Amino acid sequence: MMQFCYVYVLQSEKDHQLYTGLTIDLKTRLEEHNNGEVSQTQNRRPMKLIYYEACLSQNDAVKREKYLKTTWGKRYVNNRLESYFKRQI
């Protein structure tokens, strides 16, 4: 059975900043973020899942995560979620 690897974007409900990560178990990883088990987001909880992509290969997911962390990737996410971000203003 094929296992997906997920690239995800979370938004802090505290400071509204975004966090991009990679996992094979999206639900568990979100719980880890919100339980304070991830040092990068520990002080920014609660975190909300706002976007994810599923990849068939971990190598492809790693490349996608690296892209989404670049300036161009951040622009992609902002454009992709344009209506979501407009509702928050």
N, C-alpha and C positions, 0 to 999 in steps of 0.2 A: 504494500500500500504506500502511495506517495505521501510524503509529509511536506506541508507548506512551511515556508519561512516567511515571517511577517516583518515588514518595515512599518513602523507606526509613528504617529505624531500625537503627543499629548499636550494639553494646555493646562497650565496651572490656574486654578480658580482663585488663587491668592494674588498672584502678580500678573496673570494673563500671558506670561511668556510661554514659548513653545519648547518642547523637548522631543527629539527624534531618536528612535531606538530600533532594535532588531530583536526578534524572539521567535521561537517555534511554538510557544504557548501564549497567545495574546491575553487570554483571560487571567491566567496566573500572573503574568508579568504586570498587568494593570493593578492587580491586587498587591503585588510586591511594592510597586510605586506608592500606592495609597496607604500601605502599612508602614512606610518609612524604611523599607529594606533596601532602597536604592539611594546611595549617598548623593548622587547628582540632583535628585528631586526631593530629598528628605525634608528640606525646609520650605518647600514650595507647595506642599499638599493643601487641599486635595487636587489630584490630577484627573483630567477628563480626556478620554479618547476622542479625538476629533477627526482622525484620518488614518487609514491603513491600506497597505497593498500586500497581496500574497504573491510570493515567488516560488517557483518549483525547485529552484536551486539556491543553496545558501550563498554561493559565490555571486549570483545575480542580486540577491538581497543585500549583500555587503556593498556591492557597487552602487545600488540604488540608495542605500542609507547614506553613503559618502556623498552622493550627488545632492540629496535633499538637504544636507548640511552646508552646502555651498551657497553663495549668494544667489546663483541661478536657481538652485533647488528651492530655496526659501521663497523666491518669487513665484515659482511653480505652485507651491503649496498655497501661498496667498491668493493667487489667481484661481486656483482650483476651488478654494473655499471662500471665494469672494462674498457670496450671499450670507454665509455663516458669520463672517467677520462684520458685515454691515449690520446684522441684527444685534450685535453686541454694543454698538455705539450708542 
